């Protein structure tokens, strides 16, 4: 899945497309919203009313992502390669760990 690149190479390439501070901030909010929306929607199978929250989190997370890229002035990395959808989470985790 990673092709001929290491995780560090993928993250470095992703980070190069996320230099604007506002873009970084919106991704710091948007990525966890998207990730957390998935288990919320899965749990909604058993708990009424959670599906709407999960969809709302998912949509809001993507709105944050695209707003950030408007400030960055370039398209999201996953437009070039779908694998960047997974790299974004690794970038966020690395950023949160310092």
C-alpha positions as CSV (number, residue, x, y, z in Angstrom):
1,X,0.0,0.0,0.0
2,X,2.8,2.4,0.7
3,X,4.5,1.9,-2.6
4,X,8.2,2.7,-2.5
5,X,7.9,5.3,0.3
6,X,8.3,4.9,4.1
7,X,5.7,6.4,6.4
8,X,8.2,9.2,7.2
9,X,8.4,10.1,3.4
10,X,4.6,10.1,3.1
11,X,4.3,12.3,6.1
12,X,7.0,14.7,4.9
13,X,5.3,15.0,1.5
14,X,1.9,15.6,3.3
15,X,3.5,18.2,5.6
16,X,4.9,20.1,2.6
17,X,1.4,20.7,1.4
18,X,0.3,21.9,4.8
19,X,2.5,24.8,5.7
20,X,-0.1,27.5,6.3
21,X,-0.8,27.9,10.1
22,X,-4.6,28.2,9.5
23,X,-4.6,25.1,7.3
24,X,-2.7,23.2,10.1
25,X,-5.2,24.4,12.7
26,X,-8.2,23.4,10.6
27,X,-6.7,20.0,10.0
28,X,-5.9,19.6,13.7
29,X,-9.7,19.9,14.2
30,X,-11.0,18.3,11.1
31,X,-9.0,15.1,11.0
32,X,-10.1,13.9,14.5
33,X,-13.7,14.9,13.7
34,X,-13.6,12.7,10.6
35,X,-11.9,9.8,12.4
36,X,-14.3,9.9,15.4
37,X,-17.3,10.1,13.2
38,X,-16.7,6.5,12.0
39,X,-17.1,4.8,15.3
40,X,-20.0,7.1,16.2
41,X,-21.8,6.0,13.0
42,X,-21.0,2.3,13.8
43,X,-22.3,2.7,17.4
44,X,-25.5,4.3,15.9
45,X,-26.5,0.8,14.8
46,X,-27.3,0.1,18.4
47,X,-28.1,3.6,19.7
48,X,-30.8,5.7,18.1
49,X,-30.0,9.3,17.2
50,X,-26.2,8.9,17.0
51,X,-26.1,8.5,13.2
52,X,-27.0,12.2,12.7
53,X,-24.2,13.2,15.1
54,X,-21.8,10.9,13.2
55,X,-22.7,12.4,9.8
56,X,-22.5,15.9,11.2
57,X,-19.1,15.3,12.6
58,X,-17.9,13.8,9.2
59,X,-19.2,16.7,7.2
60,X,-17.9,19.3,9.6
61,X,-14.5,17.6,9.6
62,X,-14.3,17.8,5.8
63,X,-15.5,21.4,5.8
64,X,-12.6,22.3,8.1
65,X,-10.2,20.4,5.7
66,X,-11.4,22.3,2.7
67,X,-11.4,25.7,4.4
68,X,-7.8,25.0,5.4
69,X,-6.8,24.2,1.9
70,X,-8.4,27.4,0.7
71,X,-6.0,29.3,3.0
72,X,-3.1,27.0,1.8
73,X,-4.0,27.8,-1.8
74,X,-3.7,24.3,-3.1
75,X,-5.8,21.2,-3.5
76,X,-5.8,18.5,-0.8
77,X,-3.0,15.9,-1.2
78,X,-5.5,13.0,-1.7
79,X,-6.5,14.6,-5.0
80,X,-3.0,13.5,-6.2
81,X,-3.0,10.1,-4.5
82,X,-5.8,8.5,-2.5
83,X,-3.3,7.1,0.0
84,X,-2.9,10.5,1.5
85,X,-6.3,10.0,3.1
86,X,-4.5,7.7,5.5
87,X,-1.4,9.7,5.8
88,X,-3.3,12.7,7.2
89,X,-4.2,10.7,10.3
90,X,-0.5,9.7,10.8
91,X,0.5,13.4,10.3
92,X,-2.0,14.4,12.9
93,X,-0.8,11.8,15.4
94,X,2.8,12.9,14.8
95,X,1.9,16.5,15.3
96,X,0.0,15.8,18.5
97,X,3.0,13.8,19.9
98,X,5.4,16.7,19.0
